[in-house]
Amino acid sequence: MNINLNSSLSCYNNYQTENKTLHVLSLNHSFIGQRHIVIQSDLQVFNKQWYNNNHGYSNNLVSTSIGLSYPKIQTLLGVQYQFNNFKTLAEFTSDQSTVFWHLCHSSSAAKITSLRLAWNYIRYAERTVFQSATSDSLDHVLQKDECLFLQLGHEFRGKAIGGISLRYLIVHSNSQFSSFQAASIRLFNTQKIGQTYIQLILEGQVKQYSEKNAQFFRFNNPDPEQNIQDQILLGMERPIGQHIALQGKIAFIKNETIYSNQYYLKWFVAAGITYRL
């Protein structure tokens, strides 16, 4: 069983309402039995709080899968449930049920290719569908989304660790201006130079809403910091002890705002100390 806990505190001098804490707890367990049968279970708890303006949310996820594991190939079929809780933005509280299939092929210990296909069904507990003024009234119909997700990735591990990931997403919603398609590519590379680890991430996404909503911007994302469309990120980490390391990051990011089809650009610079047990 693997247990991992990451916590962080971000403070801002000029924008103190953005001061926040973030905690991520993950537990993973894999069991390989007879006839190459593998059973895998995962639990993840995510919590983010902006403590100066009393705003925050949590995501709780649990999944289980069963499949076959061989020296060079593994395949899993599983189900997943996720509950998203927004105390101050109740319209975003939702639950998500997922069926997924995952295939992983290792041509060697240093090269891994993976394919993931998932279907998600999302229900909003207090979010009614949005309709334009010319549409029929559906005041009491709650929003429900269906999502088809496809990801193909390749990773290499040697003196450097890197890879490429391709994603395609189709979201169909019963709420007007909420259906869209998105295709993205992500390149990453990490290598050690002297005693310092250098990381580079390049990411780009093309997103197209199904309806021409240039005049109808839907309030559809409560946390635009997580809704990255494009980014260039350079990071570094240098150990200074057995458990302590210095970290730094600089990034240029394009995010979608809390409103659909509206975007903003930002620079991100961070430095800190990491302690690992």
Backbone as CSV, one residue per row, in Angstrom:
resi,resn,N_x,N_y,N_z,CA_x,CA_y,CA_z,C_x,C_y,C_z
1,MET,0.843,-1.197,0.000,0.000,0.000,0.000,0.876,1.244,0.000
2,ASN,0.519,2.216,-0.812,1.228,3.490,-0.864,0.337,4.585,-0.293
3,ILE,0.915,5.409,0.587,0.199,6.533,1.181,1.000,7.802,0.914
4,ASN,0.338,8.826,0.413,1.021,10.072,0.086,0.173,11.255,0.542
5,LEU,0.808,12.201,1.230,0.121,13.407,1.693,0.944,14.621,1.287
6,ASN,0.312,15.541,0.540,0.947,16.798,0.146,0.123,17.952,0.694
7,SER,0.780,18.884,1.349,0.108,20.070,1.887,0.915,21.307,1.521
8,SER,0.203,22.402,1.263,0.908,23.636,0.921,0.119,24.835,1.431
9,LEU,0.851,25.925,1.660,0.274,27.196,2.079,0.792,28.271,1.142
10,SER,-0.124,29.040,0.537,0.245,30.121,-0.374,-0.237,31.442,0.206
11,CYS,0.681,32.400,0.312,0.353,33.721,0.841,0.755,34.788,-0.173
12,TYR,-0.064,35.811,-0.290,0.158,36.892,-1.244,0.221,38.220,-0.498
13,ASN,1.160,39.069,-0.918,1.347,40.351,-0.260,0.249,41.347,-0.628
14,ASN,-0.068,41.443,-1.922,-1.033,42.451,-2.392,-2.445,41.909,-2.533
15,TYR,-2.599,40.590,-2.697,-3.921,40.000,-2.915,-4.172,38.947,-1.835
16,GLN,-4.393,39.436,-0.618,-4.496,38.518,0.515,-5.768,37.675,0.487
17,THR,-6.770,38.080,-0.288,-7.958,37.239,-0.429,-7.635,35.943,-1.183
18,GLU,-6.469,35.895,-1.855,-6.051,34.694,-2.569,-5.231,33.757,-1.687
19,ASN,-4.963,34.129,-0.437,-4.231,33.241,0.470,-4.977,31.923,0.635
20,LYS,-4.273,30.817,0.514,-4.977,29.529,0.470,-4.124,28.405,1.043
21,THR,-4.802,27.343,1.426,-4.151,26.092,1.797,-4.659,24.989,0.875
22,LEU,-3.812,24.010,0.623,-4.176,22.898,-0.256,-3.636,21.606,0.351
23,HIS,-4.496,20.582,0.429,-4.112,19.286,0.984,-4.582,18.186,0.026
24,VAL,-3.701,17.244,-0.261,-4.030,16.098,-1.108,-3.543,14.833,-0.411
25,LEU,-4.479,13.945,-0.098,-4.162,12.650,0.511,-4.553,11.547,-0.467
26,SER,-3.621,10.641,-0.757,-3.920,9.535,-1.674,-3.433,8.217,-1.082
27,LEU,-4.248,7.184,-1.248,-3.923,5.829,-0.831,-4.136,4.904,-2.014
28,ASN,-3.131,4.060,-2.300,-3.203,3.134,-3.417,-2.804,1.743,-2.956
29,HIS,-3.552,0.757,-3.405,-3.246,-0.619,-3.039,-3.453,-1.528,-4.239
30,SER,-2.462,-2.388,-4.509,-2.551,-3.355,-5.604,-2.315,-4.758,-5.061
31,PHE,-3.119,-5.701,-5.542,-2.991,-7.096,-5.138,-2.943,-7.955,-6.391
32,ILE,-1.890,-8.751,-6.526,-1.759,-9.666,-7.657,-1.930,-11.085,-7.141
33,GLY,-2.965,-11.760,-7.646,-3.263,-13.111,-7.207,-2.869,-14.147,-8.234
34,GLN,-3.541,-15.272,-8.200,-3.254,-16.350,-9.127,-3.759,-16.009,-10.533
35,ARG,-3.171,-16.684,-11.521,-3.544,-16.523,-12.933,-3.393,-15.078,-13.401
36,HIS,-2.423,-14.366,-12.811,-2.077,-12.996,-13.216,-3.200,-11.993,-12.947
37,ILE,-4.145,-12.359,-12.107,-5.248,-11.437,-11.809,-4.764,-10.360,-10.847
38,VAL,-5.088,-9.097,-11.145,-4.686,-7.980,-10.310,-5.934,-7.195,-9.893
39,ILE,-5.955,-6.793,-8.638,-7.038,-5.956,-8.110,-6.400,-4.682,-7.558
40,GLN,-6.929,-3.564,-7.980,-6.345,-2.285,-7.575,-7.418,-1.386,-6.982
41,SER,-7.082,-0.707,-5.880,-8.008,0.215,-5.218,-7.297,1.540,-4.963
42,ASP,-8.047,2.637,-5.099,-7.483,3.972,-4.917,-8.458,4.836,-4.128
43,LEU,-7.896,5.670,-3.264,-8.671,6.647,-2.509,-7.914,7.967,-2.539
44,GLN,-8.634,9.053,-2.860,-7.990,10.373,-2.877,-8.908,11.399,-2.258
45,VAL,-8.333,12.226,-1.403,-9.063,13.320,-0.751,-8.331,14.619,-1.076
46,PHE,-9.044,15.564,-1.693,-8.477,16.859,-2.082,-9.268,17.954,-1.390
47,ASN,-8.542,18.907,-0.763,-9.200,20.019,-0.094,-8.436,21.306,-0.359
48,LYS,-9.171,22.350,-0.728,-8.571,23.655,-1.008,-9.409,24.727,-0.336
49,GLN,-8.748,25.621,0.414,-9.459,26.646,1.177,-8.800,28.010,0.979
50,TRP,-9.606,29.003,0.600,-9.185,30.391,0.618,-9.656,30.952,1.962
51,TYR,-8.777,30.960,2.948,-9.220,31.190,4.324,-9.521,32.649,4.639
52,ASN,-9.118,33.604,3.790,-9.433,35.010,4.056,-10.805,35.430,3.524
53,ASN,-11.379,34.661,2.626,-12.722,35.007,2.148,-13.717,33.860,2.336
54,ASN,-13.350,32.904,3.235,-14.269,31.838,3.644,-14.833,31.082,2.447
55,HIS,-13.947,30.684,1.571,-14.359,29.951,0.377,-13.459,28.732,0.215
56,GLY,-14.035,27.614,-0.209,-13.248,26.422,-0.414,-14.098,25.258,-0.885
57,TYR,-13.421,24.167,-1.194,-14.155,22.981,-1.654,-13.298,21.746,-1.442
58,SER,-13.926,20.578,-1.571,-13.226,19.305,-1.431,-13.726,18.326,-2.478
59,ASN,-12.822,17.455,-2.912,-13.152,16.364,-3.823,-12.720,15.054,-3.176
60,ASN,-13.634,14.102,-3.096,-13.335,12.793,-2.532,-13.572,11.735,-3.599
61,LEU,-12.567,10.918,-3.849,-12.621,9.958,-4.950,-12.241,8.578,-4.458
62,VAL,-12.995,7.578,-4.902,-12.671,6.188,-4.604,-12.877,5.371,-5.878
63,SER,-11.969,4.453,-6.146,-12.097,3.623,-7.345,-11.578,2.230,-7.061
64,THR,-12.080,1.272,-7.824,-11.611,-0.102,-7.738,-11.633,-0.696,-9.135
65,SER,-10.679,-1.564,-9.417,-10.579,-2.153,-10.751,-9.992,-3.555,-10.647
66,ILE,-10.256,-4.344,-11.670,-9.745,-5.711,-11.748,-9.260,-5.957,-13.164
67,GLY,-8.194,-6.726,-13.292,-7.662,-6.989,-14.622,-6.594,-8.050,-14.593
68,LEU,-5.745,-8.045,-15.617,-4.676,-9.016,-15.777,-3.344,-8.291,-15.854
69,SER,-2.330,-8.865,-15.214,-1.009,-8.247,-15.191,0.041,-9.265,-15.611
70,TYR,0.781,-8.924,-16.674,1.881,-9.735,-17.165,3.154,-8.894,-17.139
71,PRO,4.317,-9.487,-17.356,5.558,-8.708,-17.270,5.584,-7.467,-18.167
72,LYS,4.974,-7.534,-19.352,5.043,-6.399,-20.272,3.709,-5.714,-20.529
73,ILE,2.629,-6.256,-20.038,1.330,-5.660,-20.329,0.397,-5.818,-19.137
74,GLN,-0.417,-4.797,-18.899,-1.420,-4.833,-17.844,-2.683,-4.158,-18.357
75,THR,-3.818,-4.760,-18.065,-5.091,-4.171,-18.443,-6.045,-4.215,-17.263
76,LEU,-6.803,-3.120,-17.074,-7.700,-2.990,-15.931,-9.061,-2.471,-16.401
77,LEU,-10.113,-3.007,-15.816,-11.470,-2.522,-16.025,-12.025,-2.160,-14.656
78,GLY,-12.521,-0.915,-14.511,-12.926,-0.509,-13.181,-14.032,0.517,-13.145
79,VAL,-14.423,0.847,-11.916,-15.446,1.863,-11.669,-14.886,2.858,-10.663
80,GLN,-15.416,4.066,-10.716,-14.930,5.146,-9.866,-16.095,6.036,-9.460
81,TYR,-16.033,6.537,-8.233,-17.051,7.471,-7.742,-16.352,8.668,-7.122
82,GLN,-16.838,9.855,-7.465,-16.244,11.084,-6.955,-17.351,12.023,-6.484
83,PHE,-17.140,12.608,-5.300,-18.089,13.577,-4.754,-17.387,14.913,-4.594
84,ASN,-17.941,15.951,-5.198,-17.383,17.293,-5.152,-18.283,18.160,-4.280
85,ASN,-17.717,18.692,-3.199,-18.517,19.435,-2.223,-18.059,20.895,-2.165
86,PHE,-18.966,21.811,-2.500,-18.698,23.253,-2.453,-19.637,23.872,-1.426
87,LYS,-19.091,24.258,-0.269,-19.938,24.774,0.805,-20.516,26.140,0.480
88,THR,-19.727,27.001,-0.180,-20.190,28.365,-0.455,-20.721,28.530,-1.865
89,LEU,-20.532,27.548,-2.725,-21.048,27.583,-4.098,-21.791,26.272,-4.346
90,ALA,-22.957,26.165,-3.735,-23.687,24.900,-3.738,-24.062,24.440,-5.139
91,GLU,-24.172,25.360,-6.098,-24.576,24.958,-7.447,-23.518,24.081,-8.122
92,PHE,-22.300,24.055,-7.578,-21.256,23.218,-8.151,-21.107,21.884,-7.423
93,THR,-21.835,21.673,-6.341,-21.792,20.386,-5.655,-22.339,19.302,-6.583
94,SER,-21.581,18.227,-6.750,-21.970,17.199,-7.717,-21.363,15.862,-7.322
95,ASP,-21.878,14.807,-7.938,-21.245,13.500,-7.837,-21.015,12.969,-9.248
96,GLN,-19.980,12.166,-9.385,-19.566,11.676,-10.702,-19.321,10.177,-10.642
97,SER,-20.001,9.443,-11.500,-19.817,7.993,-11.608,-19.072,7.694,-12.912
98,THR,-18.072,6.820,-12.831,-17.196,6.576,-13.972,-16.985,5.088,-14.180
99,VAL,-16.961,4.692,-15.454,-16.514,3.361,-15.867,-15.285,3.577,-16.743
100,PHE,-14.189,2.863,-16.466,-12.967,3.100,-17.221,-12.269,1.796,-17.590
101,TRP,-11.482,1.894,-18.650,-10.630,0.793,-19.096,-9.228,1.345,-19.292
102,HIS,-8.233,0.659,-18.741,-6.852,1.139,-18.796,-5.948,0.024,-19.309
103,LEU,-5.095,0.367,-20.265,-4.142,-0.583,-20.840,-2.753,0.013,-20.747
104,CYS,-1.792,-0.770,-20.275,-0.415,-0.313,-20.108,0.534,-1.354,-20.705
105,HIS,1.425,-0.904,-21.588,2.379,-1.808,-22.229,3.789,-1.304,-22.001
106,SER,4.663,-2.185,-21.513,6.058,-1.834,-21.263,6.937,-2.617,-22.229
107,SER,7.429,-1.951,-23.267,8.324,-2.625,-24.214,9.668,-2.920,-23.576
108,SER,10.007,-2.107,-22.558,11.202,-2.338,-21.756,10.990,-1.647,-20.418
109,ALA,11.939,-1.800,-19.505,11.798,-1.163,-18.197,11.821,0.358,-18.307
110,ALA,12.321,0.877,-19.428,12.478,2.317,-19.586,11.428,2.952,-20.491
111,LYS,10.550,2.156,-21.091,9.562,2.692,-22.027,8.185,2.125,-21.703
112,ILE,7.223,3.021,-21.475,5.867,2.616,-21.101,4.865,3.370,-21.971
113,THR,3.939,2.645,-22.576,2.858,3.238,-23.352,1.534,2.883,-22.692
114,SER,0.630,3.862,-22.556,-0.637,3.619,-21.865,-1.800,4.197,-22.652
115,LEU,-2.953,3.579,-22.459,-4.201,4.020,-23.082,-5.295,3.956,-22.031
116,ARG,-6.078,5.037,-21.916,-7.176,5.073,-20.959,-8.433,5.581,-21.653
117,LEU,-9.518,4.856,-21.467,-10.818,5.229,-22.012,-11.816,5.230,-20.864
118,ALA,-12.570,6.344,-20.713,-13.491,6.461,-19.581,-14.782,7.134,-20.014
119,TRP,-15.873,6.730,-19.380,-17.185,7.371,-19.555,-17.644,7.859,-18.182
120,ASN,-17.982,9.156,-18.086,-18.370,9.768,-16.827,-19.806,10.277,-16.895
121,TYR,-20.521,10.097,-15.813,-21.876,10.629,-15.679,-21.889,11.544,-14.458
122,ILE,-22.181,12.834,-14.675,-22.081,13.847,-13.625,-23.463,14.402,-13.310
123,ARG,-23.816,14.425,-12.032,-25.102,14.969,-11.586,-24.854,16.126,-10.621
124,TYR,-25.556,17.229,-10.842,-25.459,18.400,-9.965,-26.670,18.426,-9.035
125,ALA,-26.408,18.518,-7.737,-27.476,18.418,-6.744,-28.362,19.654,-6.701
126,GLU,-27.801,20.852,-6.982,-28.568,22.090,-6.850,-28.381,23.031,-8.040
127,ARG,-27.914,22.532,-9.150,-27.620,23.374,-10.318,-28.668,23.122,-11.403
128,THR,-29.549,24.064,-11.611,-30.563,23.927,-12.648,-29.968,24.244,-14.007
129,VAL,-30.567,23.695,-15.044,-30.051,23.909,-16.394,-30.216,25.376,-16.791
130,PHE,-29.338,25.836,-17.653,-29.394,27.207,-18.157,-30.058,27.200,-19.521
131,GLN,-30.982,28.117,-19.713,-31.663,28.270,-20.998,-31.678,29.751,-21.354
132,SER,-31.514,30.046,-22.637,-31.601,31.434,-23.076,-33.039,31.914,-22.980
133,ALA,-33.244,33.205,-23.099,-34.571,33.794,-22.919,-35.581,33.271,-23.923
134,THR,-35.114,32.813,-25.081,-36.032,32.343,-26.123,-36.398,30.874,-25.965
135,SER,-35.764,30.190,-25.004,-36.019,28.768,-24.820,-37.196,28.543,-23.887
136,ASP,-37.749,27.343,-23.961,-38.841,26.967,-23.066,-38.313,26.897,-21.634
137,SER,-39.186,27.199,-20.683,-38.797,27.212,-19.281,-38.597,25.797,-18.760
138,LEU,-37.451,25.561,-18.140,-37.152,24.280,-17.504,-36.561,24.564,-16.121
139,ASP,-37.316,25.347,-15.348,-36.765,25.900,-14.112,-36.316,24.849,-13.125
140,HIS,-36.966,23.685,-13.111,-36.701,22.713,-12.055,-35.907,21.510,-12.546
141,VAL,-35.369,21.578,-13.757,-34.559,20.484,-14.274,-33.114,20.700,-13.862
142,LEU,-32.521,19.696,-13.222,-31.140,19.799,-12.766,-30.176,19.414,-13.886
143,GLN,-28.996,20.018,-13.840,-28.011,19.760,-14.883,-27.399,18.375,-14.718
144,LYS,-27.246,17.697,-15.865,-26.586,16.396,-15.918,-25.674,16.375,-17.139
145,ASP,-24.451,15.935,-16.934,-23.467,15.884,-18.012,-22.999,14.454,-18.239
146,GLU,-22.682,14.152,-19.503,-22.016,12.911,-19.860,-20.694,13.262,-20.527
147,CYS,-19.653,12.526,-20.189,-18.316,12.862,-20.667,-17.601,11.607,-21.160
148,LEU,-17.044,11.694,-22.359,-16.219,10.619,-22.917,-14.774,11.104,-22.925
149,PHE,-13.883,10.326,-22.321,-12.492,10.736,-22.133,-11.563,9.691,-22.739
150,LEU,-10.597,10.151,-23.537,-9.615,9.267,-24.161,-8.230,9.865,-23.948
151,GLN,-7.292,9.040,-23.461,-5.923,9.510,-23.240,-4.924,8.470,-23.719
152,LEU,-3.952,8.927,-24.490,-2.868,8.078,-24.980,-1.550,8.708,-24.538
153,GLY,-0.699,7.925,-23.893,0.541,8.475,-23.379,1.720,7.554,-23.604
154,HIS,2.897,8.165,-23.653,4.151,7.395,-23.750,5.165,8.043,-22.820
155,GLU,5.879,7.227,-22.043,6.836,7.728,-21.065,8.129,6.944,-21.163
156,PHE,9.241,7.640,-21.036,10.547,6.982,-21.010,11.256,7.341,-19.710
157,ARG,12.045,6.400,-19.205,12.751,6.574,-17.946,14.191,6.114,-18.119
158,GLY,15.101,7.015,-17.858,16.525,6.718,-17.943,17.274,7.784,-17.187
159,LYS,18.318,8.352,-17.817,18.992,9.494,-17.210,18.032,10.666,-17.089
160,ALA,17.082,10.734,-18.014,16.000,11.719,-17.961,14.675,10.983,-17.928
161,ILE,13.672,11.628,-17.338,12.311,11.088,-17.313,11.430,12.057,-18.086
162,GLY,10.709,11.552,-19.070,9.877,12.433,-19.880,8.816,11.657,-20.620
163,GLY,8.061,12.375,-21.440,7.035,11.709,-22.196,6.089,12.676,-22.862
164,ILE,5.067,12.100,-23.477,4.046,12.859,-24.175,2.683,12.261,-23.840
165,SER,1.682,13.119,-23.713,0.329,12.678,-23.409,-0.638,13.409,-24.328
166,LEU,-1.537,12.656,-24.975,-2.572,13.208,-25.845,-3.933,12.906,-25.226
167,ARG,-4.800,13.929,-25.155,-6.121,13.749,-24.558,-7.206,14.288,-25.483
168,TYR,-8.348,13.594,-25.445,-9.516,14.066,-26.191,-10.737,13.909,-25.296
169,LEU,-11.539,14.965,-25.213,-12.657,15.003,-24.276,-13.907,15.501,-24.991
170,ILE,-15.010,14.788,-24.816,-16.312,15.212,-25.335,-17.280,15.294,-24.160
171,VAL,-17.871,16.468,-23.927,-18.834,16.672,-22.852,-20.172,17.052,-23.463
172,HIS,-21.198,16.275,-23.130,-22.567,16.573,-23.577,-23.410,16.883,-22.342
173,SER,-24.065,18.040,-22.355,-24.839,18.488,-21.200,-26.265,18.817,-21.614
174,ASN,-27.200,18.650,-20.659,-28.570,19.076,-20.912,-28.764,20.561,-20.620
175,SER,-27.674,21.250,-20.229,-27.715,22.678,-19.964,-27.098,23.432,-21.138
176,GLN,-27.782,24.446,-21.593,-27.337,25.191,-22.762,-25.974,25.850,-22.520
177,PHE,-25.119,25.821,-23.546,-23.786,26.417,-23.535,-22.803,25.686,-22.628
178,SER,-23.094,24.452,-22.245,-22.180,23.683,-21.395,-21.549,22.496,-22.106
179,SER,-21.969,22.193,-23.337,-21.390,21.085,-24.089,-20.164,21.574,-24.864
180,PHE,-19.120,20.740,-24.908,-17.913,21.146,-25.629,-17.058,19.930,-25.959
181,GLN,-16.065,20.144,-26.812,-15.030,19.175,-27.112,-13.679,19.826,-26.867
182,ALA,-12.693,19.033,-26.450,-11.361,19.574,-26.184,-10.310,18.530,-26.538
183,ALA,-9.243,18.985,-27.167,-8.093,18.137,-27.488,-6.851,18.819,-26.933
184,SER,-5.973,18.047,-26.297,-4.792,18.642,-25.682,-3.574,17.758,-25.870
185,ILE,-2.409,18.392,-25.770,-1.133,17.689,-25.819,-0.280,18.196,-24.661
186,ARG,0.458,17.300,-24.037,1.314,17.642,-22.901,2.667,16.967,-23.067
187,LEU,3.740,17.751,-23.030,5.093,17.253,-23.101,5.794,17.557,-21.779
188,PHE,6.539,16.614,-21.244,7.242,16.853,-19.993,8.600,16.166,-20.015
189,ASN,9.555,16.762,-19.291,10.898,16.204,-19.228,11.544,16.637,-17.916
190,THR,12.147,15.692,-17.222,12.864,15.965,-15.987,14.227,15.303,-16.051
191,GLN,15.278,16.075,-15.779,16.604,15.491,-15.745,17.449,16.138,-14.664
192,LYS,18.500,15.421,-14.282,19.371,15.860,-13.205,20.620,16.512,-13.778
193,ILE,20.862,17.739,-13.346,22.060,18.467,-13.739,22.835,18.773,-12.460
194,GLY,23.951,18.078,-12.287,24.672,18.182,-11.018,23.830,17.592,-9.903
195,GLN,23.538,18.371,-8.874,22.684,17.936,-7.782,21.267,18.503,-7.902
196,THR,20.959,19.136,-9.012,19.669,19.809,-9.187,18.830,19.099,-10.235
197,TYR,17.554,18.892,-9.909,16.601,18.317,-10.851,15.871,19.459,-11.574
198,ILE,15.860,19.411,-12.907,15.218,20.428,-13.725,14.019,19.802,-14.429
199,GLN,12.879,20.496,-14.354,11.637,19.993,-14.961,11.105,21.011,-15.964
200,LEU,10.660,20.515,-17.119,10.049,21.352,-18.149,8.719,20.732,-18.558
201,ILE,7.660,21.545,-18.570,6.336,21.099,-19.002,5.812,22.062,-20.069
202,LEU,5.378,21.515,-21.194,4.721,22.272,-22.256,3.351,21.661,-22.473
203,GLU,2.311,22.495,-22.446,0.949,21.979,-22.562,0.107,22.925,-23.405
204,GLY,-0.684,22.362,-24.311,-1.574,23.165,-25.146,-2.909,22.473,-25.327
205,GLN,-3.981,23.255,-25.412,-5.326,22.698,-25.558,-6.147,23.528,-26.533
206,VAL,-6.935,22.833,-27.330,-7.918,23.467,-28.205,-9.300,23.061,-27.695
207,LYS,-10.123,24.044,-27.340,-11.441,23.783,-26.766,-12.509,24.483,-27.597
208,GLN,-13.543,23.741,-27.944,-14.599,24.291,-28.783,-15.963,23.970,-28.181
209,TYR,-16.714,25.017,-27.816,-18.070,24.802,-27.306,-19.015,24.467,-28.458
210,SER,-20.016,23.657,-28.150,-20.917,23.170,-29.187,-21.827,24.252,-29.737
211,GLU,-22.085,25.284,-28.936,-22.961,26.366,-29.367,-22.173,27.665,-29.422
212,LYS,-22.561,28.526,-30.292,-21.918,29.830,-30.403,-22.404,30.703,-29.246
213,ASN,-21.607,30.725,-28.208,-22.031,31.401,-26.980,-21.226,32.659,-26.713
214,ALA,-20.834,33.366,-27.769,-20.032,34.572,-27.573,-20.762,35.608,-26.721
215,GLN,-22.094,35.590,-26.746,-22.876,36.551,-25.975,-23.467,35.934,-24.716
216,PHE,-23.172,34.672,-24.466,-23.758,33.997,-23.310,-22.643,33.292,-22.542
217,PHE,-22.096,33.970,-21.566,-21.012,33.395,-20.796,-21.582,32.736,-19.542
218,ARG,-21.386,31.443,-19.451,-21.941,30.640,-18.375,-20.938,30.561,-17.229
219,PHE,-21.400,30.804,-16.000,-20.563,30.659,-14.811,-20.377,29.175,-14.562
220,ASN,-19.250,28.615,-15.062,-19.156,27.157,-15.089,-17.936,26.579,-14.416
221,ASN,-17.052,27.402,-13.815,-15.875,26.838,-13.179,-15.540,27.631,-11.923
222,PRO,-15.683,27.032,-10.747,-15.463,27.777,-9.506,-13.994,27.966,-9.147
223,ASP,-13.086,27.262,-9.812,-11.668,27.358,-9.482,-10.852,27.466,-10.767
224,PRO,-10.711,28.670,-11.307,-9.982,28.815,-12.576,-8.514,28.464,-12.485
225,GLU,-7.947,28.372,-11.280,-6.542,27.981,-11.145,-6.320,26.533,-11.594
226,GLN,-7.375,25.722,-11.545,-7.256,24.328,-11.951,-7.593,24.114,-13.417
227,ASN,-8.120,25.126,-14.087,-8.627,24.970,-15.449,-7.596,25.479,-16.451
228,ILE,-6.431,24.859,-16.475,-5.331,25.297,-17.331,-5.587,24.862,-18.778
229,GLN,-5.422,25.797,-19.702,-5.544,25.502,-21.131,-4.164,25.332,-21.777
230,ASP,-3.286,26.300,-21.553,-1.935,26.260,-22.113,-0.946,26.678,-21.025
231,GLN,0.242,26.081,-21.048,1.241,26.486,-20.076,2.652,26.122,-20.535
232,ILE,3.592,26.928,-20.082,5.024,26.643,-20.185,5.569,26.754,-18.762
233,LEU,6.088,25.669,-18.228,6.529,25.644,-16.836,7.956,25.125,-16.740
234,LEU,8.777,25.831,-15.978,10.140,25.414,-15.690,10.300,25.322,-14.175
235,GLY,10.701,24.157,-13.694,10.835,23.941,-12.263,12.200,23.381,-11.907
236,MET,12.580,23.538,-10.647,13.843,22.985,-10.162,13.680,22.505,-8.728
237,GLU,14.475,21.507,-8.374,14.515,21.005,-7.005,15.945,20.586,-6.689
238,ARG,16.453,21.062,-5.545,17.819,20.740,-5.133,17.806,20.248,-3.689
239,PRO,18.159,18.987,-3.457,18.205,18.471,-2.083,19.279,19.190,-1.268
240,ILE,18.938,19.487,-0.016,19.907,20.092,0.904,20.031,19.273,2.186
241,GLY,19.459,18.104,2.164,19.501,17.206,3.311,18.815,15.907,2.944
242,GLN,18.723,14.999,3.920,18.111,13.705,3.656,16.629,13.818,3.353
243,HIS,15.945,14.781,3.974,14.503,14.920,3.796,14.090,16.291,3.259
244,ILE,15.012,17.211,3.108,14.674,18.593,2.764,15.239,18.950,1.394
245,ALA,14.455,19.714,0.625,14.895,20.157,-0.695,14.373,21.566,-0.957
246,LEU,15.150,22.328,-1.688,14.709,23.636,-2.163,13.975,23.464,-3.485
247,GLN,12.874,24.203,-3.654,12.085,24.113,-4.869,11.830,25.499,-5.441
248,GLY,11.703,25.557,-6.759,11.343,26.794,-7.418,10.616,26.505,-8.716
249,LYS,9.679,27.386,-9.081,8.921,27.231,-10.321,8.671,28.599,-10.941
250,ILE,8.669,28.613,-12.280,8.234,29.781,-13.020,7.424,29.285,-14.205
251,ALA,6.272,29.924,-14.443,5.374,29.436,-15.491,4.609,30.584,-16.123
252,PHE,4.279,30.391,-17.380,3.365,31.284,-18.096,2.159,30.451,-18.488
253,ILE,0.969,30.865,-18.038,-0.221,30.018,-18.114,-1.394,30.774,-18.731
254,LYS,-2.164,30.066,-19.543,-3.445,30.568,-20.048,-4.549,29.722,-19.428
255,ASN,-5.446,30.358,-18.691,-6.540,29.669,-18.016,-7.884,30.177,-18.524
256,GLU,-8.870,29.289,-18.470,-10.248,29.740,-18.681,-10.743,30.318,-17.358
257,THR,-11.439,31.438,-17.421,-11.925,32.088,-16.210,-13.099,31.301,-15.623
258,ILE,-13.722,31.863,-14.596,-14.903,31.221,-14.026,-16.065,31.225,-15.013
259,TYR,-15.943,31.999,-16.102,-16.970,32.043,-17.134,-16.492,31.284,-18.364
260,SER,-17.397,30.532,-18.986,-17.031,29.734,-20.145,-16.615,30.630,-21.308
261,ASN,-15.600,30.178,-22.028,-15.136,30.822,-23.259,-14.504,32.192,-23.023
262,GLN,-14.125,32.502,-21.802,-13.353,33.706,-21.498,-12.055,33.270,-20.824
263,TYR,-10.937,33.874,-21.223,-9.629,33.400,-20.807,-8.787,34.549,-20.255
264,TYR,-7.768,34.197,-19.474,-6.828,35.188,-18.977,-5.428,34.588,-18.970
265,LEU,-4.412,35.452,-19.000,-3.014,35.050,-18.989,-2.395,35.429,-17.654
266,LYS,-1.446,34.626,-17.172,-0.798,34.969,-15.914,0.608,34.382,-15.870
267,TRP,1.485,35.074,-15.139,2.799,34.574,-14.777,2.713,33.990,-13.367
268,PHE,3.419,32.894,-13.167,3.435,32.244,-11.856,4.884,32.002,-11.448
269,VAL,5.269,32.539,-10.302,6.618,32.362,-9.777,6.499,31.892,-8.330
270,ALA,7.210,30.838,-7.966,7.120,30.308,-6.606,8.470,29.754,-6.174
271,ALA,8.729,29.833,-4.874,9.928,29.247,-4.281,9.565,28.743,-2.894
272,GLY,10.193,27.647,-2.473,9.861,27.097,-1.175,10.774,25.970,-0.776
273,ILE,10.435,25.368,0.344,11.194,24.228,0.902,10.244,23.044,1.032
274,THR,10.692,21.893,0.575,9.909,20.660,0.663,10.541,19.730,1.690
275,TYR,9.693,19.154,2.554,10.150,18.174,3.540,9.431,16.861,3.265
276,ARG,10.186,15.790,3.090,9.625,14.481,2.823,9.971,13.534,3.967
277,LEU,8.955,12.835,4.474,9.171,11.884,5.562,9.895,10.641,5.057
